């Protein structure tokens, strides 16, 4: 069948110096893991998730998450201050990949702002699309378009790594998926 991995992030920006971030990873409806909101360490929710990948892969993933969240928080706060965005506000991200029975895949990323669709990423041509046309969304879109290294990393992570890791999770989590 078709399977989807989704990574969910909710960041509440209370002010310029405090951001509360929650993260959750799902394979279909199965919770693979979440982020510790204080350390950003991965907490595994299924006994088969940690052994599915080598320890070095989990270390790399955890380090990438930490670097991403630091940069994300800095970028969002800088933009909020520059654009006089009132605090508090919430930024939400959903990213992942879908694997089809014919072994093709599709990556996806969408960003929300205060509960509304804001931006999405077209993985086919590595461009950010507006979900709402506001000064703030156009500003963030321009910043992301100029941040080409980020778009390239996102493209690799969700077009390649996500699918490779999902195939491993499908193997290790086969019994859990069949119980669904």
VMD Tcl script that draws the C-alpha trace (Angstrom):
set ca {
  {0.00 0.00 0.00}
  {0.83 3.66 0.26}
  {2.68 4.76 3.41}
  {3.43 8.20 4.79}
  {5.95 9.50 7.29}
  {5.02 12.86 8.82}
  {7.18 15.02 11.04}
  {5.15 17.59 12.95}
  {6.57 20.68 14.65}
  {4.73 23.28 16.70}
  {6.74 26.26 17.91}
  {5.10 28.85 20.15}
  {7.07 32.10 20.14}
  {6.18 33.71 23.48}
  {8.62 36.59 22.95}
  {12.01 37.20 21.33}
  {13.82 35.05 23.88}
  {11.44 32.14 24.61}
  {10.23 29.56 22.11}
  {8.40 26.41 23.18}
  {8.81 23.66 20.54}
  {7.11 20.29 20.31}
  {7.82 17.64 17.69}
  {6.28 14.32 16.73}
  {7.19 11.70 14.11}
  {4.50 9.44 12.65}
  {4.45 6.46 10.30}
  {0.82 6.47 9.26}
  {-0.90 6.82 12.69}
  {1.89 5.11 14.64}
  {3.88 7.48 16.85}
  {7.54 6.75 16.15}
  {8.94 9.32 18.52}
  {8.79 12.85 19.82}
  {11.14 15.62 20.84}
  {11.93 16.37 24.44}
  {10.82 20.02 24.57}
  {13.72 21.02 26.84}
  {16.68 19.19 25.27}
  {15.36 18.48 21.75}
  {16.48 14.88 22.22}
  {14.47 12.16 20.47}
  {12.19 10.02 22.66}
  {11.30 6.73 20.98}
  {7.68 5.58 21.29}
  {7.93 2.12 19.70}
  {10.42 -0.58 20.76}
  {11.39 -1.28 17.14}
  {12.21 2.30 16.06}
  {15.62 2.80 17.72}
  {17.09 -0.54 16.47}
  {15.82 0.16 12.94}
  {18.70 2.57 12.23}
  {22.33 2.53 13.37}
  {23.18 4.65 16.44}
  {25.31 6.94 14.25}
  {22.27 7.67 12.04}
  {20.18 8.61 15.10}
  {23.02 10.84 16.35}
  {23.15 12.57 12.96}
  {19.36 12.98 12.84}
  {19.26 14.40 16.38}
  {22.10 16.84 15.63}
  {20.39 17.97 12.42}
  {17.15 18.55 14.32}
  {18.95 20.68 16.91}
  {20.76 22.75 14.27}
  {17.53 23.16 12.30}
  {15.56 24.29 15.36}
  {18.24 26.80 16.38}
  {18.30 28.28 12.87}
  {14.50 28.14 12.57}
  {14.01 30.00 15.86}
  {16.61 32.61 14.94}
  {15.19 33.12 11.44}
  {11.59 33.38 12.66}
  {12.47 35.78 15.49}
  {14.57 37.97 13.18}
  {11.72 38.14 10.67}
  {9.15 38.81 13.39}
  {11.15 41.71 14.77}
  {11.88 43.12 11.31}
  {8.20 42.89 10.31}
  {6.76 43.98 13.71}
  {4.89 40.69 14.18}
  {3.11 40.75 17.56}
  {4.05 38.10 20.11}
  {2.97 35.49 21.02}
  {2.46 33.57 17.79}
  {2.62 29.96 16.64}
  {4.51 28.46 13.71}
  {3.70 24.90 12.65}
  {5.52 22.71 10.16}
  {4.58 19.37 8.67}
  {7.14 17.59 6.52}
  {7.57 14.09 5.26}
  {7.27 11.74 2.37}
  {4.74 9.39 0.87}
  {5.82 6.06 -0.60}
  {3.55 4.54 -3.25}
  {3.19 0.81 -4.09}
  {5.05 1.31 -7.39}
  {8.11 2.52 -5.33}
  {7.70 6.15 -6.42}
  {7.61 8.77 -3.69}
  {6.54 12.32 -3.02}
  {8.04 14.70 -0.47}
  {5.96 17.44 1.17}
  {6.42 20.38 3.51}
  {3.84 22.86 4.67}
  {4.14 25.70 7.13}
  {1.36 27.23 9.19}
  {1.17 30.52 11.05}
  {-1.30 30.93 13.93}
  {-3.28 27.92 12.74}
  {-3.58 29.03 9.08}
  {-1.81 27.61 6.01}
  {1.14 29.88 5.27}
  {3.69 28.34 2.85}
  {4.39 25.01 1.21}
  {7.43 23.54 -0.50}
  {7.25 22.16 -4.02}
  {9.88 19.41 -3.89}
  {9.77 18.86 -7.66}
  {11.30 22.25 -8.43}
  {12.57 23.28 -4.94}
  {10.39 26.38 -4.65}
  {8.34 27.80 -1.79}
  {4.70 28.55 -2.63}
  {2.44 31.03 -0.86}
  {-0.64 29.63 0.82}
  {-1.75 33.13 1.77}
  {-0.64 36.35 0.12}
  {0.45 38.67 2.92}
  {3.48 40.89 3.48}
  {4.75 38.41 6.05}
  {4.31 35.32 3.85}
  {6.01 37.06 0.89}
  {8.88 38.08 3.17}
  {9.36 34.52 4.51}
  {9.08 33.11 0.98}
  {11.82 35.49 -0.22}
  {14.09 34.58 2.72}
  {13.62 30.86 2.04}
  {14.19 31.26 -1.72}
  {17.48 33.04 -0.95}
  {18.46 30.36 1.57}
  {19.28 27.84 -1.17}
  {21.39 25.57 1.07}
  {18.32 24.95 3.25}
  {16.13 24.12 0.23}
  {18.78 21.72 -1.09}
  {19.05 19.94 2.27}
  {15.26 19.73 2.54}
  {15.06 18.29 -0.96}
  {17.64 15.56 -0.18}
  {16.16 14.76 3.24}
  {12.60 14.34 2.11}
  {13.11 12.98 -1.43}
  {15.85 10.47 -0.56}
  {16.63 9.95 3.14}
  {12.97 9.93 4.19}
  {12.08 7.22 1.69}
  {15.15 5.11 2.53}
  {14.44 5.31 6.26}
  {10.72 4.64 5.73}
  {11.52 1.37 3.96}
  {13.56 0.30 7.01}
  {10.75 1.36 9.39}
  {8.22 -0.55 7.28}
  {10.34 -3.68 7.70}
  {10.91 -3.25 11.45}
  {7.36 -2.06 12.17}
  {5.54 -4.54 9.95}
  {3.66 -6.18 12.86}
  {2.57 -2.81 14.28}
  {1.35 -1.66 10.85}
  {-0.57 -4.90 10.28}
  {-2.39 -4.45 13.61}
  {-3.71 -1.06 12.51}
}
mol new
graphics top color blue
foreach p $ca { graphics top sphere $p radius 0.5 }
foreach p [lrange $ca 0 end-1] q [lrange $ca 1 end] { graphics top cylinder $p $q radius 0.2 }
display resetview
